Amino acid sequence: MLGARFHASATDEFIVFLKEHDITLEQAAAARQAASDAHNHEETPNFAASIERHAKKLS
């Protein structure tokens, strides 16, 4: 599977927020990954269609 890769780092403020809400960094990372996956699943077809429409205008 092809896909973009990115690196995210937690700020000190985010670590404090997680601790205040009894959330582990691993839980936060898993939730963020799930949200990213859902977003990409929804938006990738739209982006591909946009590219196709643009290409058709140029041809």
Secondary structure, DSSP 8 states (H G I E B T S, - for coil): -----------HHHHHHHHHTT--HHHHHHHHHHHHHHHHHHHHHHHHHHHHHHHHHH-
